[in-house]
Amino acid sequence: MSLHIVYESGRAASEIGYWLLDRRRASDVDESKITVPVLVIGGSHDKATPVSVVRKVAEKYGGTSTYKEFTNHSHWVIGEPNWQEIATCIAEWLDQIIGRTE
């Protein structure tokens, strides 16, 4: 199986970036309805979504969230040098959630 990563659609980016202007409230999330584990990742050099905002997102989901911050990374963490660090973190988090050990 091959994985291809593509950019967000313009519509999705607009709904997220200009959420105040979105009358349909497409990017609203009722955190009380989220009952599954949530991994929230921030890059310390992210200018688009600063880690202060990412931390608030993690706090919003309370006990269901795990927050990981990566130094020397910015917004597109999976496309930057040393992306393997993030991939390993995600794999380990998933293994922990699923309950697998190797």
N, C-alpha and C positions, 0 to 999 in steps of 0.2 A: 504494500500500500504506500502511496506517495502522498505527502502532505504539501499543500500549496497555500501560502499565506498571501492574502490580498488586502488592499486598503479598504477601509470602511466606505460605504456608499456616501455620496454627498448629502443625501437626505438624512441618514443616520448621524453624520457628523454635525449637520445643522441642528437636528433635534437635541443633540447632547450639548453642543456649544452655545446655542442660542435658546436654551430651555425657557428663559423668561418670555420669549416671544412665541413659543409653541402653544397655541390654544388647545391642541389635542392632548397636551401633557404626556407625550409619548415616552419621555425618559423618566417619568415619575416611577418610583418603586416604593411599595408599601412594605417597609422592612419587617413589620409584624407578621407578614405572610411568608417570609423566608425562613425555613426551618432546616435547611441543609447546610453543611459546612461551606464557608466562603473563604477563599484565599484572596487577600488584597495585597498587591505588590506595588511598591513605590520605588522610584529611582531618585537618588539624592540630588541629581543634577537636572531633574525634569523641570522645564520652564512652562510646559503646557498645563500640567497638573502637578503643582508643587506637593511635596510630601506632607505639608501641613494639611492640605485638602484630602490627600489619600488617607492620612491617619483618621480624619473625621469620618470618612466613608467606613473604615474598619470599625470605628466606635459605634457608628450607626447600627451595625449588625450585631453588636454586643457579643454575647457568648458563642455565636455561630461563626465568628470570623477569626482568622489568623492573619496577622499583619507581618509582612516581610519587607524590609527596606534594603536596597542594594546601593552601596556607595559606588561612585564612578559610573553610574548608569543614568540615562535620561529617560525620555518618554517611550521610545521604541525598544524596550529592553531585549526583546527576542531577536532583534536585528543588529545588535551592537556587539563589538568585541567582547569576549568572555560571556556570551549568551548561555554557554554551557552551565555556568553557575546557577542561572535562573532555572534552566531546564532540570537540573539536578534537584534544586529546591522543590520545584513543582512535583517531580516524580516522588520524592521522599514524602511530601505532604500527602499526595494521593495514596501512597502505600500505607501511611499512618491512618488515613481516613478509612480505607478499605480494610485495613487490618492485616495486610500482608507483611511478611518479613522474609528477607533473603539471607 
